[in-house]
Amino acid sequence: MGQGRFIRLKKEHGQNFLRDDCVARTAVGAVDLAGAHVLEIGPGDGFLTRHILAEPVAAVEAFEIDAEWANRLRQTVKDSRLQISCQNILDVDFSRLQSKAPWVLLSNLPYHVTFPILRKLQKNRHLFRAGVIMVQEEAAQRIVGTRGRPYGVVSLFFQRYFSWKMLDKVCPESFMPAPKVFSRLLYFEPRQNIAPIEREDEFWRFVQAAFHQPRRTLRNNLRQAHYSMDQIDEKILAMRAQQLGMNELLELWHLVST
């Protein structure tokens, strides 16, 4: 860690720093970075940042919530292409990124705020062309799931807006300090020309109700949420939400919302 060893790692920021060159090379090698504007969230001591800057990128904007590590990065990585902002990414107004869009996101995400960050990314997906993120293995399975236990509202929501590809599974020993869980690199691209859903916010509330108790039938979950089920076939009501795909849930939504 060099001089950075004198900086206390802060559990509240989820600071588990990548230490595996092979993993970093996989992340940066999964995206065409020639002339790219790269966004990095939580660079920490700059391990991944240095790998990114070794590529022919146009610029890297790194958002680091911890002022001590932001200052350390400014001192140890001298590259005119790197801009470091000491800010919580969840507080950043993404409209400031518009002038350099489209961006590529490369980041070892702080695991405790993975889904809030992804939600912000979803709202601003027009600013990005692709990315690779590191998340907990369990979170990755929830994002890419299509059936079974990991599959749910998270899967449906993020698969609607992005296409995903599983990359390497990453062992705890690839980090310092080592977390207690395995991690996963995920490649994504924002989907284009997404068909609109009428009253979409209400649709997602319906989906949440359908998955409220995953082991229960649709009948029980929808009854608890006070949806009318008069138009739904009995065979469907006897199923669990995890047995249905996006198109089937949209069909159900049209039945209960008309």
N, C-alpha and C positions, 0 to 999 in steps of 0.2 A: 504493500500500500504506500510505501515511501513516506513522505511527510504527512500524508493523510492519516497515519496511525494515531496521531494526537487528537483527532476529531472523534468525539463520541458518536457511535452509531445510535440512532434514535428509533426505537421500536415503533413509536407512534407513526413514523413515516414509512414503515415497511422496508427498511434499508437492508436488503440482502443483495450484495454486489456481485455481479457476474464475474467469474474468474476463468472461464473456459474459452480459449481462443477458437476452438472448433465450432462451438455453439455460436459465437459472435460472427464467424465467417459464414456459417449457414444462414444466419439472419440477414446479413448484408448482401449475400449472394443470391437471395431469393427474389430480389427486385432489381430492375434496371436503374442504376443510380447515376448514369452519365448525365451530367447537367441538372441533377435533381435538387429540389429544395426539400430538405429533410427536417422533420419535426421529431425531437426526442423528448420524452417525458421522464423525469427522474433520472438524470444522467449519473448522479452520485459522484464517484471519483473519476468518471470519464472512461471507463474500460471499453464500453461499447462505442462511445463517442470517438475514440481514437481509431477504431476499426472503420467507422463511417467515414472519417476524414481521410483515411487511406484510399478511399474510392474517389472517382472524378466527380464529386458532388459540387453543385454551385454554391450551396449554403446550408448550414445547419443551425436551426434555432432550438435551443435546449431550455426547458423549463424545469427548474430545480427549486423545490419548496424550502429546502434547508440552506439558510444563508451561509453557514460555514462551508458546506460542500460547494456551493456556487462560487464562493470566493476562492476556494482551493482549485477549482476547475479553471478559473480565470488565470491563476498563477502558473498552473502546470501545463495547460494546453494553449500554446500560442499559435493560433491559426486565424487569419483574417476572415475566413469563411464561417467561423463559429461566433454565434451571438448567444449569450447566456442571460436568461431572465430569472430572477429570484421571485417566483410566483407559484401559487397553487394553481395547477392547470384548470381546476374546476372553477376558478374565479376569472379566468382569462376570457376576454371578449374576442372570439375567433374572427370577428370581422377585420381585425388587424392583419390577418393572414391572407386576406383576399388578393392583395397586390402581387403576391408571389405564388399564388395557386396555379396548378395543382401541386399539393404536397405529397411526400411519402412519409408515412409514420414508421419509425423504427424505435422500439422501446421495450425495456423490461419494466412492465407496468407495476406500480405499487399494488400488491395483491388485494389489500383491504379496500381499495377503491376502484377495482377493475371495472365493475359494472357501471358506476357513475361516470367513469371516463368514457366507456364505450357508448353510453347514452348521449354524452356530449358529442362524441364523434358522429353518432347517427344523425344528430340534429344539424351537423355541419359537414355532412359527407360530400357535399358538392365541392368542397375545398381540397379533397384528397383523390389521388388516383390509385393508390395501393398502400400496403404496409405490412409489416411483420411485428407482432407483439409477443411478449412472453407473459404467460398467465399460469396460474395453478392448473395442474392436470384436470382436476375436478371441474374447474370453470370452463376449460376447453371442451370437455365432454358435454357440458350443458349447452355450450354455444353451437356445437356442430351436430348434436344429437338429432336423430330422426325418428327413433322409436325407443321404447323401454324407459328405464328409470331416469337417465339423465335428461330425457326429452321433456320439454315443457314450454312455458311461456317465454323464457329466455331464448330457447332455441328458435321458436317461431318468429319472435320479434327481430332478432339479429340476423336470421337467415333471410328475412324479407328484404332487408336493406343492404346486405353484403353477401358476397360469395366467399366461402371459407375453404382453406386447405390446411390439413394437419401437416406440420413439419416435424422436427425432431422432438422426442421426449427427452427431458433434461433432468438428470439426477441431482439430488440435493448437494452433492459434493462439488458441483459446478459453481457454487456460490460461496461467498464469505459474508457473514456466517452462513452455514448450511441451514436452510429451512427444514421443516419436518415433513415436507411434502414434495412430490415430484412436480415438475413444471412442463410446459409445452410451448413450442413456438407455433404460432398460427399466422398464416398468410391470408390477407383479405383484399378484396376489391369492392368498392361500392357498386351496387347494381344500378343499371341505367333503365330509364323508361318504366318505372314501377307503376303498375295499374293502381289507380286510386281506390280506396275503400270508403264507401259512404259512411259518414259518422264514425271515423276511424277510432277516435278515443273511446267511444262506446263499445266498439268491437273488441278492443283490447281488454276492456273491463269484463266483457262477456267471456273472453278466453281465460282470464284470470279466475273467473268464477267456475268455469268448466274444469280447470286444473286445481281448484282450491284444495281438495283432498284427493291426491292422485290415485289412491287405492279404491276410492268410491266410484260408483257409477255416475254417468252424466245426469241421470234422473235425480240422484240425491244431491249432487252439487248444484244443479240448476234450480232445483226446488228450494234449496237453502238461500239462493240468491234471488228468489221470487220471479224467475222467468217463466213465461207461459210455455208449456210444452205440448199444447194441443196439436200442433202441426208436425211434430217430430215422430218418426216411426219408432215403435216399441223396441225393435231390435237395436236401434241406435242408442236409445235411452239406457239400454242394459249394458252398453259398452263403457269403457273408461276413456277419458279424453286422450290419454297416451296412445290409444289405438287409432286416432284420427290425424289426418294431415291438414295442411293449411286450407286446401280447397274444400275439404269436408267441413271444416269449422266455419268457413265463409258461408257455405250452404246453410248450416244450422243458424248462423247469425241472421241470414235473410229471413229464415222462418220465424225466429223469435222476435225480430225487430219490425215486422210488417203488421 
